[in-house]
Amino acid sequence: MGIAHKIWLMLGAALALLLGGTSSAAAQEGGAVSAPLPAELFFKPADIQEAKLSPSGRRLAVTTTAGGMRVGLRVFDLDDPIKVHATARFADIDVARFHWVNDERLVFTTVNLAEGSGFQQRPGLLSVRFDGEEMRLLVALQGQPVVVQGARAAGRVPPLNVNHVLLHVPSSQGDEVIVGALSGFGNELEAVTPLRLNIVTGRTRSMGLTAPDRTVGWIFDGPGEARVAITRKNGRRGVHWRAPGQDGWQLLDESSDTVAVPFSPLLVDNKGTLYVTRSEGREGYSVLTRWDFAAGKPEAKPLVRAPGFDFIGAPVVSSEGTLWGFHVTTDADSSVWFNDELALLQKMADERLPGNVNRITRCSRCTGADKVVLVQSRSDRDPGHLWLYRESEGGAPRWQLIGRHKPGIDPQRMASVAFERIKSRDGRDLPVWLTIPPGRKAGDGGPAVVLVHGGPWVRGGNWRWQAMEQFLASRGYVVVLPEFRGSTGYGYSHYAAGFAQWGRAMQDDVADAARWAIAQGWADRVCIAGASYGGYSALMGLIRDGALFRCGAAWLAVTDLMLMLTGSWFTHDDTSDSSRTHRLPVLIGDAERDADALRAVSPVLQAAHIKRPLLLAYGAADRRVPLDHGTRLRKAMRDAGSDPEWVVYGDEAHGWMKLETHVDFARRLEAFLARHLK
C-alpha cells in the first residue's frame, strides 16, 4: 500500500469521525423501523452546513455541528489528515456563511440558532487563519456575544459599525474583501457604498467610484472591479455598466421594476463579458445570454435554455475566477458545462452515484492532472452527502465520502417527489409537486395535505428533500404543493397571471390542485396548510371551499389586505414605502381604487365563513406579518362563534429559527391533522 493511499484512508477516517457517521434513523431508534421518526430529525440543523476548498485545494473548510449543538468551522489539511483545526467554535453563537479569502485566511458571518428569529441581529464579519489563530472582528455584532469579544480588532482599528455587509470576495487571493456600507431611513434602503476592507489590518480604502444615485446593488468581476451598478428610484430600476479600463458609467436600461424588465444582469466574468437573463416566447420563459454592447441589448441566441422553466442558475467559478458553467434548476437540478474536463467529471459522478443529482459545488485546480473537486449528491429522499474527488499525476482518481448532511435520516424511509403539469379551470398550465409516502400510489386514496408555499412571488417546489413535506409524509399524508399563478420560475406569463388575484384566480389554482389529487386517487380527504401567503391561502381555502377542505393550518398568515397595503403606526411592519407605492398596488391591488374587492378577499372580514377546524400560529416579533393580523382574525372568529387553536411564539418573527419552535409547532400540526383528517 502506497503512502498516498494510506493518507487517503486516514483522511476518510478523520472525516467520518469528526463530521458524523452514517447511522440511520432506524439504528438510532433501536431498530424500530416502523416507528415514526421524531420531529427533531427533520428540523434540526444539518450536521454539515457548507464545505469549501481553499484556493490551492490543500485544505477543506466545513461548517458543522459535530462535537456540539453549535455550528462551528473546522479546517482539514488534505495532505496531512491528522491536522484538523477547530478554526472557529463558540459557546453562544453559530458560524453562518464563510469564504476563503486566500489559502491562509477565511472570513465568516454569524447567527444565533438558539435564539428566536425575532431577536436575530446583523451577522457581523470576522476573519481568522485556517488554524484558528489571529481572529479579527471586522464588522461589529449587535449585542457582542461574550465569546466574540475575544476577537480583537485588527491591529488597533475598531471594527466597522453594524450597517456594513460583505459584498464580494475577490479571486485575486490577497488580503482584501469588498464590504458595503448600507444607508437609508426606516425600512428604505437608499444606497450601498462599496469599500475595500483589509482582513488583516481592518483598514478600509475607497474604491474610487462615483456611483450612480441610489445604487442599491452591485456586480463585481472576479478580481473585484465594480462592473454593474443597479439603481432603484421612484419605482424604476436602472442598470449601469462600467467597462474595464473606464471610470464612467453607461446606462444600459431604465424601466419599471414592477412589471417585466427587458433583462436582468447576472454576472461578469474575468474577460468583461456581461451575462444576463431575458424572456422569450409566448410564455415568457427566461433564458441566459450575453449582453451585446454593440447592439445595446441581449444577444438573440440564448446560451442556456431550460424548456418549460425560467433559467435559474448558479455560476460555477474556479478559485482563479474562470467561469466553468452553471448549475441549472428545472424540475430537478442539472449542470451545463463550458469545459470538457468538467463535463467528463460530471459524467463520472453520475455513473458513480446513479439516481441522484450530483452537483460539482467547488473545485480547486479544476482542470489538469491534480484537480480537487467537491461533489454534493442528493435526491428527493436523501438530504445529501458530500464527496471529495482528487486526481494526482500518475495515480488513480479517488473518491472519498466527507459526510452526510443529516446522518439520522434513512433515505429508504423517506417519501418520493413527483412533478406534474395539470390544467387549471381556465386552461392554464398548473405545475404541481407531490410528496408521496413510501408504498402509497395513485388510486389508494387516503389523507392529503395541500401545502401552499409562501411568497407568493417565489418558486415553491423542487426535486429535493424538504423538511416539512417529508415530515408530513412520514405521518402518512400525501403532500400536494401547487405552483399557483403568481409563482415565479415558470415563465413571466404564469407570474403575471397572478397580479391582483389574491383570493381569486390564485386561490382557484390551489383548489384545482386539490380536486385533481382527489380525482387521481391520491387522496379522498384533504386539509390545507401554509405559512405567510400560504397561510393566507389556507384561510381563503376554508372560506371559499369549506366543502373541499376538512381543516386548515395557517402560520404567519396575512389576514387583512388593507392593513398589509397601508400599514399602521402601531404594527411597525418592515414593508418599505417604495414597495407600498409602486409594487404592491400592481401585485395585490390599490388600497383606494380596489378597496371593496380587497375587503372581499380579506379573511379577517370573512371570518364568519370559516366553519372548519383551524390552527393558527404566529411569531410575536414578526414585522413582515405583524401579530395584529392573527389577533384580529381570532377575535373575528370568536365573535362569529368559533375559536381556532392558537399559539404564539414570543421570540420568533417571520419564520421559525429555534429548533424547539420547529419541533413544538410540528407536533401541534401533527396532532391537529390526526384529529381532523385521519
N, C-alpha and C positions, 0 to 999 in steps of 0.2 A: 504494500500500500504506500503510495507516494505521499510526500509531505503536504502537497496541495490538497489531496483528497482527505487527509486527516484533519487539516484545518477546516475543510468544508463540513465534515461531520461534527467537529467541535462547535462550529458556528450554529449548525442546526440544533444541537443540544442546548446551547446557550439561549437561542431564541425561544425554543419550546419551553424552557424553564422560566424565563423572565417575562414572556408575553402570553403565557397561558397555554394549557394543553389542548387536547381535542376531545375533552369529555363531553358526552351528550347529555341532554336533559334526562334521558332515561336512567343514565348512571347516577346522576345527582338525585333522582327520585328513588334510588334504591331498586331500579329495575322495574318499577311500576309504570310500564309504558302507557297503559290505558288511563292513568290518572291525568286530569287536566293540568297543563303546565301552569305554574304560578305566574301571576301577572308581572312580578318583578323581572322575570326572564325576558319579557317582551320590551319593557320600558326602561330598564337600567342602561346607563351609558355603555357603549361598546368597549370591550377590552382593548381594542386597537382603534384609535380615532384616525390618525393620519400617519403616513410613513413617507419620508423623502430622503433621497440620496444627496450627499454633498456633491458639489460641482465636479470633484475629481472621481467620484464613485468609490472612494476609500471608506466612507463612513455612511451609516444609516441612522437617521433620527426617527424616533417613533414617539407619538403621544399615546399613553396607555394608562389604564387603571391598575395594571398588575402591581402587586405589592401594597395595595391600599385602595380606599374608595376614591381618593382624589386623582385627577388626571395629571400625570407628570410627564416630563420629557426625558427620554433616555437616548443615548447615542452609542451605537455599536461600531467597533472597529472591524471592518470586514476582512482585514488581513491578519488580525490577531483577535479571535473571538473571546479570549479571556478578558480583554479590555472592554468593559461595559461601564458607561458613565451615567450616573444619576444626575443628569445635566441640570434639571430644574424640577423640584418637587417641593410642594408647600403643604402646610397643615391646614390652612384656612382659605385656600383659593386654588383654582384649577387652571392649567395651561390650556389655552384655546387654540388659536391658529399659530403656526410657526413657519419660518422661512430660513433657508440657508442664505446668508449674505455672501460669504466666501467659504473656503474649506475649513476655516478655523472658528467662525462665529455664526451665531444664529440670532434672529430676533423673534419675539413671541408676544402675543397678547394674552389676556386673562379673562376668566369668567368664574362665577361662584355658583356651582351646580347644587350646592347645599342651601341656597337662598332662593326665594321665590322670584319669578320673572319681574315682579313689580319693584324689586329693590336692586336690580342689576344696574351697574354704573358703566361709564365709558371704559373700554377694555385696556387703556394704557398701552405702553410698549416698553419692553425690556430687551436687553441684549445679553448674551452670555457666550463664553467659549464652549466648545464642544465638550470639554472636560468638567464643566460646571464652574470654572473659575471666572473671575472678573465680571460678575453680574452687574449690569448697569440699568438704572431706572432712567429711561429716555423721555417717556411721556407719563405724567403723573396719573395716579389712580385715585379716584374719589374714595374716601374712606380709609385709604392707606392700610391694607391688611398688615398685621404685625410682622408676618414673615417677610413681606416685601420691603419693609423699612430697612432691612439689612442690605438691600441692593443699593449701594452708594451711588450718588450722582456721578456721571462720568467726569473724571478729573474733579474739578470743583464747580462745574457748570450745573446749575439747578435744572431739574427736568422741565420740559415744556409743559404748559398747562393742559388741562384735560380736553380742550377743544381741538386737539391735533390727532389725526388718524394716519395710519400707514397707507400710502397710495401705490408705491411701486418699489420693487427690489431690482436694481439694475443687473444685467447679465455680466457686467464688467468685473465682478467679484472683487471690488475694492472694499472700502470701509464705510461707504455711504449708502443710505436708502433715501427715498423721497417720501416726505410726510406732507399732509395738507392741513393748513390752518382753516378751520370752519368759522364762518362769520354769518350772522343773521340775527333775527329778532323773533322771539317766541318760537313757533313751530316752523318758521320760514327760513330755509337755507338760502342765503343770498350770494355767497361766494366761497370758493375753496382755493386757497392760495398755496401753491406747492413750494417746498423748501427742501434743500439737501441737508440731511442730518448725518453727522459722523457718529457711528455707533460706538466708537472707542472714546472719543473726547466729549461727545454730547453737544458739540458746537453745530450751529446751523449756518448756512450761507444761502444767499438769494440765488435763484435760477436765472435771474436776469430777464424775466419775462414781462412783457407789457400785455397782460391778459385782457381779452375782450370783457366788456362789462357784464357782470352777473354770470361769470363762469362757475358752474357747479359740478362739472365733470371733466376729467382729463384722460387722454390715452397717450401713453409713452411708448417709444420704441424700446428694444431690448436694452441698449446702453443707458436709457433714462432720459432721452431728449423728448420734450413735450412736442407732440405732433398734432393732436386733435384737442380742441377746447370746445366743450358743449355748454351753451348758454341757455338759460330759461328766463323769460321775462314776458309778463302780460299774456301768459298762455301760449307763447310761441317758443319753439326750440330752434336754436341756431347751431350749426356745425361749422367750425372754423379750422382751417388747415395751416400748418406751419411746415414748410418743406425743409429738407436737410440743407443746411448752409444759409438759411434765411432767418431773419428776426421777425418780420411782419407776419400778419395773419390774413389768410384768404377765406372769405365767406363762401362755403360750398352750398349751404342751403339754410333757409329760414322758413319755417312753416308751423302751423298749429300742432301742438303736441297732444291734442285731444282726439284727433282722427288719424287717418292713415298718413304716415310721413313717407316721402319718396324713398328714403333709405335710412339705415341705422349703421353708424360706424362700429366696427367690432375690434379690430387690432391693426397695428402697423408693424411690419417685420423689419429686420435689420437693413433691408435694401430700400426702405422707404415706401414699400407697397402698402396701400391702404385697402383693407378688406372690409366689405360692407355686406349687409343683407338688404334685399329688396323683395317686393311682392311681384308675382307673375300669375297670369291666368285668371279665369273667371272666379275661382275660389280665393285667390289672393294668397297662395302659399308662398312663404318667404324662402328665398334661395341665397346661397353665398356666392359673391362675386367680387371682383376687384373694382376699384374706382378708376375710371378713365379720366385723367386730368385734362387731356387734350379736348375731349368731348364735353367735359364738365358734368358727367353723370356716370352711374354704374355701368360696367361693361354689359353688353347684351347677352353674352354667353355665360351661363352660370358655371361656377367652379364646382359646386356641390349642390345637388338637389336631394330632397327627402320626400319622394312622391307620397301624397296623401297627408303630409305633415308639414308644418313650418320647419325650416332649418333651425335646429337648436344644437349648437356645437361648442365644444370646449377645445381650444387650440392645444396642441402638444408641441412644446418648445424645448429645445435642448438647453443645457446649462450655459451654452455659449450664445443662446438667443436665436438659433436657427429654427424656423417653423417646419416641423416634420409632417404635420397632418392635423386632423380634427377627430374628436370623439363626437359622434352624431347620435341624437336620440330620436327614434321614430316610435314604433310600438315597443321596441327594446333599444338597447344601446349597440352601436357598431362603431367602426373606425374607418376613416378614409385616410390613406397614407400617400404622401408625395415622395416617399423614399422607398426604394425596392427592398432594402435590407430590413426595414421595419415592417413592411408588408409581409415578408417571408417569416419574420419572427412572430407576427400576428397569426399566421397560418400554423406555425409550430405550437403556439399557445392553445389555439382552438383544437388542435389534434390531441394535445396532452390533456386538456380539460374540456371534454366534449359536453355539450348541453348547457354550458354556462356562457355568460357574457364575460369575455376576458379583455380587460382594459389595460393597455400599457400606460401606466399612470405617470411614471418618472423614468428618465434614463440619464445616465452619465456616460460619456463616450458612447453615444447612441449608435454609432456605426464603427466598423473596423473589427479587429481581431480581439479586442479586450473590452467589449461592451458590457455594461452593468445595467440591468433593467429591472424595474418593479412592475409586477402584473397583479392587478386586482381581479379576482374571479368571483362571480356571484350569479345568482339566479333568482327566480321568483320565490323559491323555497329556502334559499341559502343566503343569510345576511352578508356572506362574503368571507374570503380569506385572501391573504397576500402571499405572493411568491416572489422570490428573488432569482433572477436568471443571470448567469455570468458565463462569459467566454474568456478563454485565455489562449494565447498563441501556442499552438501545438498540443493543447489539451482538449478534452471532450467538454462540450457545453454541459452546464449543471443547473438544475432547478432545486431550490430549497424553499420549503414552506416556512414563512415567517410566523404566521399565526392566524387565528380566526378572529373575526370581529366580535362575534358572540358565540363563544365555545359552548355555552349552555343550551343553545338551540340545535335540535336534531332536525336536519332538513327533511328526513323521512317522515316526520310527524307534521310538517308544515303544509299549508294549502298551496294549490297551484293557482296561477293567474292567467286569465284568458282575455283577449281583446276582441270586441265585436263592433261592427258598424250596423246600426239598425236605422229605421226611418221614424222620424217624429210624425206627429199627426198632420203637419203641414208639408210633409215630404222632404224635409231637410235631413241630411245625414246626421246621425247622432252617435258619436263614439261612446262605447260603454265598456267598462272594465268589470270583470267578475273575479272574485277571490273564492275559490271552491275548496271546501274541506276535503281531506282525503276520503276516497270512497264514494263521494257524492257525485251524481251525474244527472243530466237533464232528464226530466220525467219522474224523478224521485219526489218532487215537491219538498215540503219541509219549510222551516223558518228561514227568513232572509232579512237582512238589514240594508236599506238603501242609504248609503253613506254619501252625503253631499259635500263636496270639497269647499273650502273657504276661498277667499279672494275678493270677488269671484273671478277676477280677470287674471287667472293663472291656469296652468295645466294641473290636473289633479292626480292622474294615474300614471303608472309605468310598470314595465315587466321587471319588478324587483321586489324584494322582501320589504314590507312596510308594517310597522308595529301594530297600529290599531286594527288594520284589516286582518292581520294574522291572529291577533288576539281574539277578535270576534269569530273568525273561522274556527279557532281552537275550541270555541264553545258551541260549535255546531251550526253556525249561521253562514249561509252564502252571503257574500258582501257584493252589492251592486253599486258601482260608482259611475254615475253618468257624467260625461263631459258636455253638459248643457251649453246651449248657445251663450255667448259671452265668455266662455273659456278660451284661453289662448293655446296656441300650438297646433291648431287645426285649420289655419287659413284666416285671413282677415275677414272674409265674409262671415264665417262662423262667429268670430269675435263681435263684429259689428251688429249681427242679428240680435245681440243681447242688449243693445243700447235702449235704455228706458223700459226694460222688460222685467224688472224685479217683480216677482209675484204674478207674472203673466206668462209670456211665452217661455221664459227661462224655467218657470215652475211647471209648465206643461211638459217640458222635456223630462223633468225629474219623474213626473207621474207616468209618462210614456215608457220610461225605462223600467219602472216598477211593473207596469202591466205587461211589458214584453217578457220580463223574467218569469212572471206567473204563467203566461201563455206558453213559454218554452219548457215549463215544468221544473224550473229551478226553485220555485217557491210556491207555497199555497197560502202563506200568511206572511205579512211584511210589516216592519216598523221603519220609521225614517229617522235619521240622526245626522248631526253635523255640527261643526264649530264655525263661529264668525258668520260669514254669509251662509255657510252650510247650516248653521243653527237657525238663521232667519228662514231658510228654505224648509227646514223641518217644521217650524211653526206654521208656515203657509201651507205646507202639505196637510197638516191636521185641519187647518181652516177650510181649505178648498176641497180636499179629498179625504175627508174623515172616514168614508166608507172603504177606502183603499188601504189606509194605514191604521193598524191596530193601536199604535202608540208612537211617541216621539221623544227624542232626547236632543236637547239643544244646549250647547255651551258656548259662552262668549257671544251670544246671539244678538244681532241687531233686531230691535222690536219697533222702533219709532223712526220712520224715514225722515220725517220733518226735523226731528232732533239731530239726526245724522247730517242732514244737509245744511242746517242753520247753526247748530251748536248752541251753547248757552254758557253764561258766565259761571255757573256752578258745577258743570260737568268736567270742565278743564280737559277736553279731549285733545288729541295730538294731530288733528286734521289741519292742514295749513290753509290760510286764506286763499292762496292761489288755486289750490285744489277745489275749494268750495266755489270759487268764482268761475273757473274755466273747465275743470274736468268733470266734477260730479253732476252738474246740470246736463251734460251730454250723456254720461254713463248711466245715471239713475233718473234724473228729471229735475226740472226747475221748481224750486220751492214755492214760487209765486204763481207762475203760469200753470203748473201741473198739480197744484195743491190738492184738489179734490181726488185726482187719480192716485196720488201718493198716499193719501189717507185711506183709500180703499184697499191698499195692499200693505198697510202698517199693522202688524199683529197686535200691538197694544190697543188699537181701536177696533179690532175684530175678535177680541178675546172671548166673547160670548159664543163664538162658533167653535171653540176648541172643546170638544167633547171626549176626546180620548186621553188616556193617561199620558202625563208629560213629566220628564225630568229636566230641570233647569239648573245650570251651574255657571258661576261667574267668578272672575277674579276681582277682588275689591280694589286693586290698584290699576285696573285696566283703564288706559287712556285712549285706546282705539275705539272700544265699545264700552263706555263707562257703565258702572254698575246700575246707574239710574235706568238704563234700558230694561234690566231684569226686574228691578223693584216695581217699576210702573206696570209691567206685564203681570207680575204676580198679584198686585193689588187689583188690577182689572179682572183677572180670572177669579179671584176671591169674591169680588163684587158680583160676578156673574154666577157664583155658586159652585165653583170648582177650585181645587187647591193643588198646584203642582208640587212634585217632590223638588226640594230646594237645597242647594248647597252653595256656600260662598267660601272661597279660599282667600284668606285675608292678605297674604303676601304675594299673590300671583297677579299677573297682568293679562295681556292678550296672548295667552299660551302658557301651558304648564311648564315649569322649569324643574321643580324639585321632584325627585323620584317618589317621595311619599305622596305627593299630589297626584302624579300619574297613576300610582297604584290604587290610591283611595278612590279616585274617580272611576278607574277601570272596574273595580269591584262593585261600585254603586251601579254602573251601567250594566254589568253582568247580572246583578240581582234584579234590576228593573226589567231587563229583557226576559229573564227567566219567568218572572211573574206574569208578564203580559203577552208573551209571544210563543213560549213553548207549550 
